[in-house]
Amino acid sequence: MLASALLPTVAAQATTYYVDPSGSDSNSGTEKTPFATVKKCLGLLLGGGDTCLIKNGTYMQTGALRIAFGGTATAPVQLKAYPGHAPVIQFPVNTNDLLTQYELTVREGGGYGVPMGYVVIEGLTFRYGYNGIHAYACNHCTFRRNYFDDQFGSGILIVSSIDTTIDSNVIRDAGSFRPNGSGRAHGIYVAGSRLIITNNIIYNSATFGIQLNGIMAFDPKKFPTQEYSDTKDAIIANNVLAYSIKGSGLVIWGSRVTNARILNNIFYENWSTGPSSYPNGINWVACCSEGVQVNNNIFYATGSGATMMSYGSAVEGVHYTQSGNSINASAPDFVNAPATLPASPNFKLNERSPAIDKGLPLTATRVDFDGTTRPQGRAYDIGAYEYRAGNDTQSPAAPMLQIH
């Protein structure tokens, strides 16, 4: 026993597994002998450093998918596309609330209030199903460069989280199969502290583009700490929120959303089915939150639907401050995004866009949706893309703004 106690502790070896449609789940999961299903691979992600790389193909998933173990800061658990590949995880088309298992769940096995962290999901397409990604008590998780297509509910639904990043995702048609296009069908739904939501393109959601949930009181049976239940210090920056059907680009729900920073976003033609008095931009429900900053955003709608920047009982100077915003002054001048949603929208900026050089510098958005370094001109651009052209080459005028 003494000899055993003196032996050095040896960390478990992290493993990288591979998935390919031509593989077999009876294989060992190496690159030469890959698995055939994503579910088989996920069942082997047991801790820090374990990685699952998915190669091209459409993976038909008829049951639940789950990541049940987290990693560490230096060795995260990862579910990613194989470099240069664009795999699709496709669930059955979901048309009712009974099929909630059709999603990828990130949840520790010990219960909904048990924290797990350092999970990376990157480069995947999630099609149909209920929600794309559904996370509980997730800390230091990263969801980046994924594509969410036609979920019944939300693209990304995070019940509770801290220090999580949602960056450079495309979320289209959230809630497209929901009757009347209403209820719990948002591009992104989040709660928790220090969330970073940047460079995302969210359009044609049945209801809201992004919802910040601030109505959940702390319950130790459901949340590891109060940081997970209260939505504090969120950064929502350089996103495009467009063409929502029955909701605004952003909804701030409840009194527990505090110190959110809403910067450099483009809110465009949201709540298209509503009257002009409804919000294209921010809707305050179960008011009111405090310390919210709304700076250097473009709010624009032609008037066929909602046109207001803000709506609800929130009072400027009391519950929020705002400055540097453009409110229905001029269209953002996208490459292809007219007043009515086209078949293939393109939210890049044209050379005369009023979004160019009008943003605030942020460490969280040094790189845009396409991987271009910001700024390319005198200042950051507003929206998910940084415009690049030979006539926009002046040096930056200000240093980076440190948010944290």
C-alpha positions in Angstrom: 0.0 0.0 0.0 2.9 2.4 0.9 4.6 1.7 -2.4 1.3 2.3 -4.3 0.9 5.7 -2.5 4.4 6.8 -3.6 3.7 6.2 -7.3 3.2 9.3 -9.4 -0.3 10.1 -10.6 -0.6 9.6 -14.3 -3.3 11.6 -16.2 -5.6 9.7 -18.5 -4.6 9.9 -22.1 -6.8 12.2 -24.2 -8.1 10.5 -27.4 -9.2 11.8 -30.8 -11.9 9.8 -32.5 -13.1 10.1 -36.1 -16.5 9.7 -37.8 -17.1 9.0 -41.4 -20.2 7.7 -43.3 -18.0 5.0 -44.7 -16.9 3.8 -41.3 -18.5 1.3 -38.8 -19.4 1.6 -35.2 -17.5 -1.7 -34.6 -14.3 0.0 -35.6 -11.8 1.5 -33.2 -12.5 5.1 -34.2 -9.1 6.0 -35.6 -8.7 8.1 -38.7 -8.1 4.9 -40.8 -10.9 3.0 -39.1 -13.5 5.6 -38.2 -16.9 5.2 -36.6 -20.1 5.6 -38.7 -22.2 7.6 -36.3 -21.9 10.7 -34.2 -23.6 9.0 -31.3 -21.0 6.3 -31.0 -18.3 8.9 -30.9 -20.0 11.1 -28.3 -20.3 8.1 -25.9 -16.5 7.9 -25.8 -15.9 11.6 -24.9 -15.2 11.0 -21.2 -13.0 13.9 -20.1 -10.4 16.5 -20.7 -8.9 16.5 -24.2 -11.1 13.9 -25.8 -12.1 15.0 -29.2 -14.5 13.9 -31.9 -13.8 14.9 -35.5 -16.6 14.5 -38.0 -16.0 14.2 -41.7 -18.2 15.2 -44.6 -21.6 13.6 -44.8 -25.2 13.8 -43.6 -25.6 11.9 -40.4 -29.2 10.9 -39.9 -29.9 11.0 -36.1 -33.2 9.4 -34.9 -32.6 9.7 -31.2 -30.9 11.9 -28.6 -27.3 13.1 -28.7 -25.5 14.1 -25.5 -22.2 15.3 -24.3 -22.0 14.3 -20.6 -18.5 15.0 -19.6 -16.6 18.3 -19.7 -12.9 19.1 -20.0 -10.4 21.6 -18.6 -9.1 25.0 -19.7 -6.1 23.4 -21.3 -7.8 20.2 -22.5 -11.5 20.8 -23.5 -13.8 18.2 -24.7 -14.4 18.9 -28.4 -17.0 18.0 -31.0 -15.8 19.5 -34.3 -15.8 19.2 -38.0 -12.8 17.6 -39.5 -10.6 20.4 -40.9 -12.0 21.6 -44.3 -15.2 19.5 -43.9 -18.8 20.6 -43.3 -20.8 17.7 -41.9 -24.5 17.7 -41.2 -26.3 16.3 -38.2 -29.9 15.8 -39.4 -32.8 14.9 -37.0 -36.3 14.0 -38.2 -38.5 17.0 -39.0 -40.1 18.0 -35.7 -43.7 19.2 -35.7 -44.6 19.0 -32.0 -43.4 19.5 -28.4 -43.2 15.8 -27.7 -40.0 15.2 -29.7 -37.7 17.1 -27.4 -35.0 14.4 -27.6 -34.1 15.5 -31.1 -31.2 17.8 -30.1 -27.7 17.8 -28.9 -27.7 18.1 -25.1 -24.7 19.3 -23.1 -25.4 18.2 -19.5 -23.5 16.5 -16.8 -24.8 13.1 -15.8 -25.3 14.0 -12.1 -28.3 16.3 -12.7 -29.4 19.6 -14.2 -27.7 21.7 -11.5 -24.3 19.9 -11.7 -21.8 22.1 -13.5 -19.7 20.9 -16.4 -17.3 23.0 -18.5 -14.8 23.5 -21.3 -16.9 22.0 -24.1 -16.2 23.1 -27.7 -18.7 22.5 -30.5 -17.5 23.9 -33.9 -18.1 23.7 -37.6 -21.2 21.5 -37.6 -24.6 21.9 -39.3 -27.7 21.0 -37.2 -30.8 20.5 -39.3 -34.4 20.0 -38.1 -35.0 18.5 -34.7 -36.1 20.3 -31.6 -33.3 22.6 -30.6 -29.8 22.5 -32.2 -27.8 22.7 -29.0 -29.3 22.6 -25.5 -27.0 23.2 -22.6 -27.4 23.1 -18.8 -25.0 24.5 -16.1 -22.3 24.9 -18.8 -19.2 27.0 -17.9 -16.5 28.1 -20.3 -18.3 26.4 -23.2 -17.7 27.5 -26.8 -20.2 27.2 -29.7 -18.5 28.6 -32.8 -19.0 28.5 -36.6 -22.0 26.2 -36.6 -25.0 26.4 -38.9 -28.5 25.8 -37.5 -31.2 25.2 -40.1 -35.0 24.8 -39.4 -35.0 23.9 -35.7 -38.5 23.5 -34.2 -37.4 25.5 -31.2 -34.2 27.5 -30.8 -30.8 27.1 -32.6 -28.9 27.4 -29.3 -30.8 27.1 -25.9 -28.7 27.6 -22.8 -30.7 27.2 -19.6 -27.8 28.3 -17.3 -24.2 29.1 -17.9 -21.1 31.2 -17.0 -18.2 32.4 -19.2 -19.6 30.9 -22.4 -19.0 32.1 -25.9 -21.4 31.9 -28.9 -19.5 33.2 -31.9 -19.8 33.3 -35.7 -22.8 30.9 -36.0 -25.5 31.2 -38.6 -29.0 30.5 -37.3 -31.9 30.6 -39.8 -35.6 29.7 -39.7 -35.7 28.9 -35.9 -39.2 27.7 -35.2 -40.1 27.2 -38.9 -42.2 24.1 -38.1 -43.9 25.6 -35.0 -47.7 26.2 -35.5 -48.3 29.9 -36.1 -44.6 30.5 -35.7 -44.9 31.4 -32.0 -43.4 30.6 -28.6 -40.0 29.4 -27.6 -38.6 29.7 -31.1 -35.6 32.0 -30.9 -32.3 32.0 -32.6 -30.4 32.1 -29.3 -32.0 31.7 -25.8 -29.6 32.2 -22.9 -29.3 32.8 -19.2 -26.1 33.1 -17.1 -23.2 35.4 -16.3 -20.5 36.8 -18.6 -21.9 35.4 -21.8 -20.3 36.6 -25.0 -22.5 36.5 -28.1 -20.6 37.9 -31.1 -20.5 37.8 -34.9 -23.6 35.7 -35.3 -26.0 35.9 -38.2 -29.5 35.2 -37.1 -32.5 35.6 -39.4 -36.1 34.5 -40.1 -36.6 33.4 -36.5 -40.3 32.7 -35.7 -40.0 34.9 -32.7 -36.9 36.6 -31.3 -33.4 36.6 -32.6 -31.8 36.5 -29.1 -33.5 36.2 -25.8 -31.8 37.2 -22.5 -33.7 35.4 -19.8 -33.8 37.3 -16.5 -36.8 35.8 -14.7 -35.2 32.7 -13.1 -34.8 33.0 -9.3 -31.9 31.1 -7.9 -32.7 27.5 -6.8 -29.8 25.4 -5.5 -31.6 22.3 -6.9 -31.4 23.7 -10.4 -28.3 25.9 -10.5 -24.8 25.4 -9.1 -24.6 29.0 -8.0 -26.6 32.2 -8.5 -24.2 33.2 -11.3 -25.7 30.5 -13.4 -29.3 31.7 -13.0 -28.9 35.5 -13.1 -28.0 37.0 -16.5 -25.2 39.5 -15.8 -22.5 41.2 -17.8 -23.4 39.8 -21.2 -21.7 41.1 -24.3 -23.8 41.1 -27.4 -21.7 42.6 -30.2 -21.3 42.7 -34.0 -24.3 40.4 -34.7 -26.8 40.7 -37.5 -30.4 40.2 -36.3 -32.8 40.2 -39.2 -36.2 39.3 -40.5 -37.7 37.9 -37.3 -41.3 37.1 -37.9 -43.2 37.7 -34.6 -40.5 39.2 -32.5 -37.8 41.8 -32.2 -34.1 41.2 -32.8 -33.5 41.1 -29.1 -35.8 40.5 -26.1 -34.7 41.3 -22.5 -37.0 39.3 -20.3 -37.3 40.0 -16.6 -35.4 42.0 -14.0 -32.4 39.8 -13.6 -30.6 40.9 -16.8 -28.0 43.4 -15.5 -25.1 45.3 -17.1 -25.6 43.8 -20.5 -23.6 45.6 -23.3 -25.4 45.7 -26.7 -22.8 47.0 -29.1 -22.2 47.2 -32.9 -25.2 45.1 -33.9 -27.5 45.5 -36.9 -31.2 45.1 -36.2 -32.9 44.8 -39.5 -36.6 44.3 -40.6 -37.6 42.4 -37.5 -41.2 41.7 -36.4 -42.3 41.9 -40.0 -45.8 40.9 -39.1 -46.3 43.6 -36.4 -47.4 47.2 -36.7 -44.9 50.1 -36.9 -45.2 50.8 -33.1 -43.6 47.4 -32.3 -39.9 47.0 -31.8 -37.6 46.0 -34.6 -34.8 46.3 -32.1 -35.2 45.5 -28.3 -38.3 44.4 -26.6 -38.4 44.7 -22.8 -40.7 42.1 -21.1 -41.5 41.7 -17.4 -39.6 44.9 -17.0 -37.1 46.0 -16.0 -33.4 45.2 -16.0 -30.7 47.6 -15.0 -27.3 48.8 -16.2 -27.9 47.9 -19.9 -25.8 49.8 -22.4 -27.0 50.1 -26.0 -24.2 51.7 -28.1 -23.3 52.1 -31.8 -26.0 49.8 -33.2 -27.9 50.2 -36.5 -31.7 49.8 -36.1 -33.4 49.9 -39.5 -36.8 48.9 -40.9 -38.6 50.2 -44.0 -42.0 50.4 -42.2 -43.7 47.4 -43.6 -43.5 45.9 -40.0 -42.1 47.1 -36.7 -39.9 50.2 -36.7 -39.1 51.0 -33.0 -35.7 50.8 -31.5 -37.0 49.9 -28.1 -40.4 48.9 -26.7 -41.8 48.3 -23.2 -41.6 49.9 -19.8 -37.8 50.3 -19.7 -36.9 54.0 -19.1 -33.8 55.4 -20.7 -31.4 56.8 -18.1 -32.9 54.5 -15.5 -32.9 50.9 -16.8 -30.6 51.5 -19.8 -28.4 54.1 -21.6 -27.9 54.5 -25.3 -25.6 56.5 -27.5 -24.1 56.3 -31.0 -27.1 54.4 -32.4 -28.6 54.9 -35.9 -32.3 54.6 -35.8 -34.0 54.3 -39.2 -31.7 56.9 -40.6 -30.3 54.9 -43.5 -30.3 51.2 -44.5 -27.2 49.2 -43.6 -26.6 48.6 -47.4 -26.0 44.8 -47.4 -24.8 43.0 -50.5 -28.2 41.2 -50.8 -30.8 41.9 -48.1 -33.8 43.8 -49.4 -36.8 44.7 -47.3 -38.3 41.2 -47.9 -36.1 38.2 -47.1 -34.6 36.8 -50.3 -33.8 33.2 -51.0 -30.1 33.6 -50.3 -29.4 36.7 -48.2 -25.9 38.2 -48.0 -25.2 40.4 -45.0 -21.8 41.6 -46.1 -21.4 45.4 -46.4 -21.3 47.4 -49.6 -18.6 50.1 -49.9 -21.0 52.9 -49.0 -22.6 51.2 -46.0 -23.2 53.5 -43.0 -22.0 50.6 -40.8 -18.4 51.1 -42.0 -16.0 52.6 -39.3 -18.9 53.3 -36.9 -18.4 50.6 -34.4 -16.7 50.5 -31.0 -13.4 48.6 -30.6 -13.8 45.4 -28.6 -11.4 42.7 -27.6 -14.3 40.2 -28.0 -14.6 40.9 -31.7 -11.1 41.4 -33.0 -11.9 38.9 -35.8 -15.2 39.1 -37.8 -17.5 36.3 -39.1 -15.1 35.5 -42.0 -12.0 35.6 -40.0 -11.0 39.1 -41.1 -9.1 41.1 -38.5 -10.8 44.2 -37.2 -10.4 47.1 -37.9 -9.6 47.3 -41.6 -10.2 51.0 -41.7 -10.2 53.8 -39.1 -12.5 52.0 -36.7 -14.5 48.8 -36.3 -17.5 48.3 -38.6 -21.0 47.5 -37.3 -22.4 44.0 -38.0 -20.9 40.6 -38.4 -18.6 41.5 -41.3 -15.7 43.9 -41.5 -15.6 45.7 -44.9 -12.4 45.3 -46.9 -11.4 47.6 -49.8 -8.5 49.5 -51.0 -10.1 52.9 -50.2 -10.6 52.0 -46.5 -7.0 51.8 -45.3 -6.5 54.5 -42.7 -4.9 53.3 -39.4 -7.1 52.7 -36.3 -7.6 55.9 -34.3 -8.1 54.3 -30.9 -6.7 51.3 -28.8 -8.7 48.2 -27.9 -11.5 48.7 -25.4 -11.1 46.2 -22.6 -14.5 45.0 -21.5 -13.4 42.7 -18.6 
